[in-house]
Amino acid sequence: MEKPKTRVTGTGASTVPFQTRVAPAAKAAIEAAARRSGVSVAYYTEKLIQQLEESNALPVIHPPRLQQEELPIPAA
C-alpha cells in the first residue's frame, strides 16, 4: 500500500487526502454546517471528529445488515 502524500498547512500541521462517498443528504448537512460555521468542509470535518474524540463520543457503527432472503417478485 502506497503511503499517502502529506501536505503541510500554514499552521505547520500535516494533512492527507480523505475522500469518501456519502448520501447526498449527508454531504449537504456537512456543507451547510461548515458554511454556518464560516469554515471549510475539511476544517469542519476535522474539528467535528476532534470534538467527538475528546468527549469519547466517536461511536462504533455496526455495518449495514444484508438482506437474508430473496424477496419474491410477482410475475407481470
C-alpha positions as CSV (number, residue, x, y, z in Angstrom):
1,M,0.0,0.0,0.0
2,E,1.4,3.4,-1.0
3,K,1.9,5.9,1.7
4,P,-0.5,8.9,1.3
5,K,1.0,12.2,0.2
6,T,1.1,14.7,3.0
7,R,0.7,18.4,2.8
8,V,1.7,20.9,5.5
9,T,-0.8,23.7,6.2
10,G,0.0,27.3,7.1
11,T,-0.1,26.3,10.8
12,G,2.5,23.6,10.3
13,A,0.0,20.7,10.6
14,S,0.3,17.7,8.3
15,T,-2.7,16.8,6.2
16,V,-3.6,13.8,3.9
17,P,-6.3,13.4,1.3
18,F,-9.6,12.0,2.6
19,Q,-12.2,11.1,0.1
20,T,-15.4,9.1,0.6
21,R,-18.8,8.6,-0.9
22,V,-21.9,9.5,1.2
23,A,-25.6,10.1,0.6
24,P,-26.4,13.5,-0.9
25,A,-28.2,14.5,2.3
26,A,-25.2,13.7,4.5
27,K,-23.0,15.8,2.2
28,A,-25.4,18.7,2.2
29,A,-25.7,18.6,6.0
30,I,-21.9,18.8,6.5
31,E,-21.6,21.6,3.8
32,A,-24.4,23.5,5.5
33,A,-22.9,23.2,8.9
34,A,-19.4,24.2,7.7
35,R,-21.0,27.2,5.9
36,R,-22.9,28.3,9.1
37,S,-19.6,28.0,11.0
38,G,-17.8,30.0,8.4
39,V,-15.1,27.4,7.8
40,S,-14.2,24.9,5.0
41,V,-15.8,21.4,4.9
42,A,-12.3,19.9,5.5
43,Y,-11.8,22.1,8.7
44,Y,-15.3,21.4,9.9
45,T,-14.9,17.6,9.5
46,E,-11.6,17.6,11.2
47,K,-12.8,19.6,14.2
48,L,-16.0,17.6,14.4
49,I,-14.0,14.4,14.7
50,Q,-11.6,16.0,17.2
51,Q,-14.5,17.1,19.4
52,L,-16.1,13.7,19.3
53,E,-12.8,12.0,20.2
54,E,-12.1,14.5,23.0
55,S,-15.5,13.7,24.6
56,N,-15.1,10.0,24.0
57,A,-18.2,10.1,21.8
58,L,-16.9,8.7,18.5
59,P,-19.3,5.8,18.2
60,V,-18.7,2.3,16.9
61,I,-21.1,1.9,13.9
62,H,-22.3,-1.5,13.0
63,P,-22.2,-2.5,9.4
64,P,-25.5,-2.5,7.4
65,R,-27.4,-5.7,7.6
66,L,-27.5,-7.7,4.5
67,Q,-30.8,-8.9,3.1
68,Q,-31.2,-12.5,4.4
69,E,-33.6,-13.9,1.8
70,E,-34.6,-13.1,-1.8
71,L,-37.9,-11.3,-1.9
72,P,-40.5,-12.7,-4.3
73,I,-41.3,-10.7,-7.4
74,P,-44.8,-11.3,-8.8
75,A,-45.0,-12.1,-12.5
76,A,-46.3,-9.2,-14.6
